[in-house]
Amino acid sequence: MARLNLWRWGVLGLAGLYFLVPLAASVIFTVDVPGQGVTFDAYTQIFSADGFTSSLLLSLELAAATIAVVLLLMVPATVALRLGASRLRPVVEVVCSLPLVLPPIAFVAGIVTVLKWGPEHLSRTPLFQTFVAIQNPDFPVVLVLAYVVMALPFVYRALDAGLSAIDVRTLVEAARSCGAGWPQALFGAVLPNLRAALLNASFLTLALVLGEFTVAQLLGFRPFAVWIVSVSGAQAQLSVAVSVLSLLVTWALLLVLAGFGGRTRTTSRG
Amino acid sequence: MTATLTRVDTATAAPVKRRRRSLGWLAVAPLLVFTAIAFGLPALAMLDGAFTVKDPATGAGSYTVENLSTSLKGAYLTALLGSVKLSAVSAALAVVFGLPLAQAVVTSRFRALREAVLTASGVLANFGGVPLAFAFVATLGNAGVLTRHLGLTDKGWDLYSFWGLVIVYLYFLIPLMVLTITPALDGLRSQWREAAQNNGATTVQYWRHVALPVLLPSLLGGLVLLFGSAFAAYATAAAMVGSSIPLVTLQIADALSGNVLVGQENVALALSLDMVLVAALVMAVYLPLQRRSARWLA
């Protein structure tokens, strides 16, 4: 037994070393600048850094829009699957797994091609205006479309896990026989029971959008992750400081979520 | 089409059922329409572009497999093989390191430790991308903290190399492995170990003849999943090494942004198609394995 424990603590210790050293080193890197001694400039500069606020705001807006759209699409669909449309389950499952087969970089290659159709073929049709509008740099709708697709697999898994824990049909029938209409049954009976799953799905989507780099960079927009890379050349300390902070914020969000979720496990990914 | 299908399906059903079915279609239809536009269009455009060459003089396109054969030659082939090699090596190492870590956590008596490691794994598995690259640049890069204090540069250390990338990739692959394999390890009944011990088996024999065969589908499934995840990764490599290491994702990005040659966009699409084929292969191997491993967990 003692040997087993020794082995276990050895494994855990090595893993802890590997996973904590880069984090600790990042903090040291930002605080202990060669030639300047210990300074917290990197952290105090963050908020005044050029482009920080606008890129972070853009990312947060994109995240809010993505979460709203993906939940609007997925909640009715997954609830319907439990309410007698179970024959559609394979269709929804396939649709929500497809994005896993298309790596983001291949996806963005396709999007770039579609966006080129605008100027090439549609310049004299009203559709052209749509193409221009969805690429508005102030709020690129095209990114929301892409992120919703990329979030589908996670959101489907989170919602499906949440729904499998409750008896949707009984809930709805109980609400209906108490005189509730369909919207009331959905919002008053089903959704409150799905709180943890909805939060889980929203968090995964938020994390995805805040960290997303590939699609945004190749389409030429500048949300948070792209901004970090663009400042890294001139201000290495700053970019690492922002990276450290963004990890800490992600961690805090996850802990809050775990607290809210209570009974449900937060790591129901696999 | 939706409407006719519903009508045919439900012509004989009871009125309540019919309402339920059409409600079901109504609820799922927006999702299907959305994916058809936001996912279907780019996917079709990629497929179409991968098989098209444009005549520079007339601007007319014609269908050919030229792009695909170009994407499997020269620098593009090197990049594709580089990606496969990097993903295979890091996925294999992540399985080797992730399994003992998951086992140490699963067999621990401390519930808090288990919860902490699984939560941390959930964060770190999604910690790919830009912040990960910068954390490692700050640690092991040319001006990194460890590099400076341990004088690693003199010892021939270079983060911007193949093994450098492997070390970085392991940072999100090992947590992913822990998340993937934990349910399977939970499924190993303690009775099996006791039965093996009662029959005089050693620990090695138990692992060799009982645990590993049961875990094998999950392990292979995890390996394939990690491979796919590493293969598709772009942000980390782009933020870290630029394009000093040949990787297929970096090649696609270069060709898309017109860094190489004008008119290479369609080769980028062909490369993307190559990637999709690899990813589809990964899923085709992973899903049956996952189903097989689920049999033991029931």
Interface residues (C-beta under 8 A of the other chain):
Chain A: W7 R8 V11 L12 A15 Y18 F19 V21 P22 L23 A25 S26 I28 F29 T30 D32 P34 V69 L72 L73 M74 P76 A77 V79 A80 L81 L83 G84 A85 L88 V91 V92 V95 S97 L98 P99 L100 V101 L102 P103 P104 I105 A106 F107 V108 A109 G110 I111 V112 T113 V114 W117 L145 A146 V148 V149 L152 L204 A207 L208 G211 E212 F213 T214 Q217 L218 A225 I228 V229 S232 A236 S239 V240 S243 V244 S246 L247 T250 W251 L254 L255 A258 R265 T266 T267 R269 G270
Chain B: K17 R20 R21 L23 G24 W25 L26 A27 V28 P30 L31 L32 F34 T35 I37 A38 F39 L41 P42 A43 L44 A45 M46 D48 G49 F97 P100 L101 Q103 A104 V105 T107 S108 L113 L118 T119 A120 S121 G122 V123 L124 A125 N126 F127 G128 G129 V130 P131 F134 A135 F136 V137 A138 T139 L140 A143 G144 V145 L146 R148 L170 Y171 I174 L179 T180 T182 P183 G228 F231 A232 Y234 A235 A238 A239 T249 I252 A253 L256 S257 E265 A268 L269 S272 L273 M275 V276 A279 A280 M283
